Amino acid sequence: MTASARLAADNPQAAVRRPTVVIEPATGWSAINFRELWTYRDLLRILAGRDVKLRYKQTGLGITWVILQPVVAALIFTVMFGRFARLPSDGHPYIVFAFSGIIAWNYFAAVLQRAGNSLITDARLITKVYFPRLAIPLASTFSAMIDLAVSLGVMTVLMVIYGVAPTWRLLLLPVFIILTAVTATGVSLWLSALNVRYRDFVHAMPFMLQVWMLASPVAYATSIVPEKWRVLYGLNPAVAFVEGFRWSILGDSSVTPQMLMITSAVALVVFVGGAFFFRRVERGFADSV
């Protein structure tokens, strides 16, 4: 009889005893665990796909809403700001000028709207099984890219209709898409984590997005901002990705390199700060949702 067999005969409970593994989220101000996220990449893909399906489930127009919303907004901006207010559009047809900013802003706003309440929506999932909680708001960043892709297709049609030729700068559009995604993810990490404890944020979000859009160069050019205020204006992280989209799509922009660097730096700070804060408080999500 082997040693293991004798041990099992003497102590049957020891033969079936298995080590207990306790998995807990990181504590303290730890950074994002990209290796863990990569391990759960299939879950991230499933969550993003679910967001897309649920968003347009049982809707009569389906994904057509992705086209209608920015087009209608661009038409309103063209009439109100281009025709009535006579605001400059950097030499481009106003509807094309406005739409190039709207598609960037709509992607940013979509991520915030979906991710802001995502931890509350997936409360049952959080309390039942362990996985990196960061995957829930991060899924909104990827699911909203479907809307962005459709909007870029509409942008292409408008450029053909109005005879706006692309330039080599269009090759840098992916850089500004990444910048937008990083900014949106950073803000959504703050909002989703804070909303777990303070549910007021989900109610304040629509108002916040409206004010933020008016404070960003979505429907107007940065050139209307007085020179002495441009550094302060550059602290708005939305300036970087909105004007970046416009510069890469239309070939020029009134934003200065200095302002672009300032807003990009602010966006990076927001992302890093949001990631650290999210990891700091995620330990208590299961008890708060």
N, C-alpha and C positions, 0 to 999 in steps of 0.2 A: 504493500500500500504506500502510495506517495505521501509526501509531507502535506500537500494541499488536501488530499483525500482524508488524511487523519484529522486535519484541522476542521474540515467540514463535518466529520463524524462527531468530534468532541463538542463543536460549537456551531450548530446549524445556522444561527443568525449571522455569524461572521462570514459564512459562505456567500450570502446574498447581499451583504452590505456593500453599498456603492458610495463613493465620495460625493458630497453635496457641493455643487458649484453655485455660488451666489454671484449674479451679474448685477452690478449697480452702475449708474451713470457716474461720470467723473465728477470729482468735487473740486472746489476752488476755481481760480481763474485760469482754467485750462483752455488751450486752443482747440480748433476743430480737428477731430480725428478723421482725416481723409481716408485712411486705410479702412476704418470701420464703415464709413459711408460706401466705399467701393465694395466691401463685402455684402452690403445690403442694397446694392445697385438694382437688383431685380424688384425689390420692394419699392424703391424710388420710382422705377418705371411703371409699376402697377398703380401707385398712388397718382402719378401724373396722368396716366391713361384714364383712371376713374374720374379725375377732375374734369377732363374734357368731355367724357360721356355724360356725366351728370349735368354739366352746364347747359347742354343743348338737348337733353332728353325731354320728350313730350313738348317740344316747341314747334310751332307751325312752320317758321322760317328757318329753324336750325342755325347752321353756321352762317347763313345770310346776314344775321345780325352783326357779324364781324365786319361786313362790308357797309351796311346801312349806317351804323353808329358814327364812324369817322367821316363818312361822306357827308352826312347831314350836318355834323359839327363843322366841317370845312366850309360848307355852303353858308351856314350862319355867320361864321367868322368873316367870310369873304364879303358878305353884304354889310355886316355891322362895322367891321374894322377896315376893310378894303374900300368899300363903296361910300359909306357914310362918314366914317372917321378919317378916311384918306391916310391911313398909316402906311409907311414905306414897306415894301416887300423885297428889298435888295434887287430890284430889277426883274423879278420873276412874276408870272401870273399869280395872283394872290391865292387862288385855290390850291395851286401846286405848292406854294410857299407854306400855306397853313397846314396842308395835309402832311407835309414832311415832318412838321413838329408834332402833329396830332398822333401819328402812328408811334412815335417814340414815347409820348406821354401816355397813350392808352396802354401800351405794354407795361410801363411802370405802374400805372394805377391798377391794372388788372392783377398784377402780382400782389400788391398791397391789399386789395379787396379780398382776394381768395385766401391769402396766407394769414391775414389779420385775425380771423376767427377760426382758423384751421385746427388749432389745438383743442378748442371747445367742441368743434364738430366731430373730431376723432377721439373724443374722451374715452369711449368704450375700448378702443384699440389701445390707448395709452395705459389703461388700468389693467389690461388682460395679459399683455405680452411685452417683453423687452425688445427694443430696437432703438437705433439712434433717433431721438425725437426730432433732431434737425431735419430728418427726411420729410417730415410733414409740411413745414413751410417751404422747404426747398422744392418740393414737388410742384408748387404753384409757379415757381420760376420757370420750370420747363413746360408745364401745360400751357402757360400763356404764350409760349413761342408759336403755337399753332395759329393763334389769332394774329400774331405779328407777321408770320409768313403770308397769310391771306392779305393783310393790309399792304405789305410790300408789293404783292401782285397788283393790287388796285393802284398803288403809286406808279407802277410801271405803265399801266394803261393811261393814267393822267399825263404822264410825261410824253407819251406818244401822241396823245390828242393835242396837247399844247406845244408840241415841238421842242421840248426840253431835252437836250442831248446829254447823256451821262459823260463824266470825265474819268480820268484815272483814279480820282479820289474815291470813286465807288468801291474800289478794292479794299479800302480801309473801313467800310461799313461794318464788317464783323467785329472790328475793334470797339466800335461804339455800341454795338449790340451787347458785347460782353460788359462794357462799362455800365450800360443801363441795367443789365442783369445783376451785376455786383451791387449797384446802388439800391436797386429794388429789394434784393435779398437782405442787405444790411438793415434797411428800414423795417422790412417785414419781420425780421428776427426780434427787433425791439418791440414792435407792435404786438406780435403774437405772444411773446413772453409776458409782456405787461398786461395783455388782455386776459390772461389766465387769472390774474389776481384782481385786476380792476376792469370790470366789464364795461366801464364807461367808454373805453377806447373804441369799441366796435360801433358805438353810436356817434362818436365824434369823428370817425374816419371819413364819411362822405363830406362833411363840412371842411375838414382839414384838406382833403384832396381838391375841393373847389378853390379854396384860398390859395393853395400851393400852385395850382395850374395858372391862376391869374398872376401870380408872382413869378412865373416862369415864361420864357420867350416862346410860347407855343403858338399864339395867334398874332404875335408882333415881333419885330426884329429887335435885337439887343441894341441896335444903334440909337433907339429912342431913349435909352437910359443915359442920363447925363454922365459925362466923363468922370466927374468927381465921385460918383456913386458906384462906379463899375467894380471896384475891388470889393466893396461891401456886397454888391449884387452877386459877385462871383462866389460868395459863400453858400449860395443856393446850389446844391449838388445837381439839381435838374438842369441847370444851364449847360453843363458840360455835355450831357448826352443828347439833349434836344438840339443844341447848336451843332453837335457832332454829327447827328443824323443829317441835318440840313446841309452841312458842309460837304459831306460825302455824297449825298444824293444830288444836290443842285450845283455843286462845284465851288461854292463860295459861302461866306458867312461873315457877319459883322462882329463876331466874337474875337477877342484878341488872344494870342497865345498865353499871355500872362493870366487872363481870366480862366482860360481852359485848364491851365495847370492848377490854379487855386481850387476850382470846382472838382477836378479829378482827385486832388488830395483830400478834400472834404469827403467825397464819396468813399474813398478808401478807409478813412477814419471811421465813418459810419458803419461800414461793413465789418471791420475788425472789432470795433466796440460792440456791435450787435452780436457778433459771434461769441465773444467772451462773455457778454452778459447772459446770453441764452444758455451757454454751458454752465454758467454760475447758478442759475435758478432752476434748471430743468429737473433737478433732483426732487423738487416738490410738486411737479406737475400732476402726478397721479393723485396727490392728496387734495389739489386745488380744483381740478376740473370736475 
